[in-house]
Each structure stands twice: as C-alpha cells, then as structure tokens.
Amino acid sequence: MKNYAVILTCSAVLLLFGHDRARAADTPQFRDLFNGKDLSGWVNVNTDRDTWTVRDGLLVCSGHPIGVMRTEKQYENFILHIEWRHMEPGGNSGVFVWSEGTVPKGRRLPKGVEVQMLELDWVNLHKRKDGTLPPIAYVHGELFGAGGLKTTPDNPRGSRSKSLENRCKGRGEWNVYDVVCVDGVVKLSVNGKFVNGISHAQFKKGYLCLESEGAEIHFRNIRIMELPPGITTAEQTAPLVED
C-alpha cells in the first residue's frame, strides 16, 4: 500500500511537471528582432545599402536618405521593446507599427502608426514662422497616424498625441521605449513610465519599420513579444508584401 502511494505521488508530480512545461511553452516570450550581428529579419524598403549597418553589436542608421527598412513579417498584437540614442543635435527618427511594407511613389515614409524619436534640441532648431518653439512634449514620444492613417489620440495636439511627461534623454544617451500594441490601441512607455497612447488605429496588423530621417541614430535590444490575435478584418490589415 505504501509503495502504491509513492507511485501515485510520483505520477502526480510528473503530470504536474509536464503540465507546467506545456504551460511555459504557451506563455508569450520576448524574442530578438535584431541579433547584433547582421540585418537578418529586416528588409530595406527605400534606403541605400549603407544606410543601415551593424557596429559593435549596435544597429546604426546613417539617417540618409530618408526612408525605412521593415520587418520580414507582419505583427498584430505585441509588446515591442526598443532602445535608441541620437548622435546629432535635433536628430529625427522613429519606429512605425502596424505599417505598410511599401512606400507610395512620391512619398518617403509608409502609412502606419509612428512612434516618434526626436532628439531634444529638435524644438530649438525648428522655430515656427512666428518665432515660437514647438511644444517640448513633441520630442518626448509623440504618437500619430502617418501617411493618412487614422487614429484617436489620448492627449491631442491636433491629430497627434503628445506625451504627458517629458522623459526622453538627449544626444548620446540611451532611451528605452516599451510599446504595447493591442487591438488598435498603442500605449508608449518612455524610460520606465507610460506617458502616451492612441486608440482606434485604422490598421491593427502590419509591419514594423525603422526610420531613417536625416541624422545618425543607434538602436539596440530590439525585442518583441507576440500576443494572441484578435478579430482583425482585411481592411484593418496593412497589405501583405511578397518578398
């Protein structure tokens, strides 16, 4: 009888261990989108061959010409972790989520949701015609629909959504963005705190694009955690590109 109890206990432990392993396999995990060695997994859309390079484990963008490179596949619901630093005063860049994988003729950037990455001096170097400076929140992670994509801003500045707290660091310093994208909603955490968001995005599935826009910028630790899909129609999905 004692031996029978031991067998039952061991069987229960093995079943529980196997169940936990199966659950762990189903649990969403972060995986790298940039391996630190080459540009595997990325496709150049409309920039030059030397616009994007790998240096000392970093993804380096020269900023020239203006354009993007995209992921090989589309993503729907996910969490994106990305770290970036500008190397020039007033540098301009960003990451597009739920974007098209091509750029229409006559344009340089795709249709999608842009998560803005501007160096802090951008506002000082781009005065308005009346001599006033753009709002400082503009360089701390604005979100907006680019290329005509419709969204609803959480913190409106026109059609754009501005950060409620200024958290970005300046030239040469690393910034951390965590971008949560679920069912047409995007929430942005800047350096450890959620400060911005949009909802009702026209696209709820599409490519990720990194932007080259005139200044050198470095990226590292680009990771994604894919989440379960939702109910997404063909009209809410960016057109698929055949590579």
Residue, then its C-alpha position, 0 to 999 in steps of 0.5 A: m500500500k505504501n509503495y502504491a502511494v509513492i507511485l501515485t505521488c510520483s505520477a502526480v508530480l510528473l503530470l504536474f511537471g509536464h503540465d507546467r512545461a506545456r504551460a511555459a511553452d504557451t506563455p508569450q516570450f520576448r524574442d530578438l528582432f535584431n541579433g547584433k550581428d547582421l540585418s537578418g529579419w529586416v528588409n530595406v524598403n527605400t534606403d541605400r545599402d549603407t544606410w543601415t549597418v551593424r557596429d559593435g553589436l549596435l544597429v546604426c542608421s546613417g539617417h540618409p536618405i530618408g526612408v525605412m527598412r521593415t520587418e520580414k513579417q507582419y505583427e498584430n498584437f505585441i509588446l515591442h521593446i526598443e532602445w535608441r540614442h541620437m548622435e546629432p543635435g535635433g536628430n529625427s527618427g522613429v519606429f512605425v507599427w502596424s505599417e505598410g511594407t511599401v512606400p507610395k511613389g512620391r512619398r518617403l515614409p509608409k502609412g502606419v502608426e509612428v512612434q516618434m524619436l526626436e532628439l531634444d534640441w529638435v524644438n530649438l532648431h525648428k522655430r515656427k514662422d512666428g518665432t515660437l518653439p514647438p511644444i517640448a512634449y513633441v520630442h518626448g514620444e509623440l504618437f500619430g497616424a502617418g501617411g493618412l492613417k487614422t487614429t484617436p489620440d489620448n492627449p491631442r495636439g491636433s491629430r497627434s498625441k503628445s506625451l504627458e511627461n517629458r522623459c526622453k534623454g538627449r544626444g548620446e544617451w540611451n532611451v528605452y521605449d516599451v510599446v504595447c500594441v493591442d487591438g488598435v490601441v498603442k500605449l508608449s512607455v518612455n524610460g520606465k513610465f507610460v506617458n502616451g497612447i492612441s486608440h482606434a488605429q485604422f490598421k491593427k496588423g502590419y509591419l514594423c519599420l525603422e526610420s531613417e530621417g536625416a541624422e545618425i541614430h543607434f538602436r539596440n535590444i530590439r525585442i518583441m513579444e507576440l500576443p494572441p490575435g484578435i478579430t482583425t478584418a482585411e481592411q484593418t490589415a496593412p497589405l501583405v508584401e511578397d518578398 
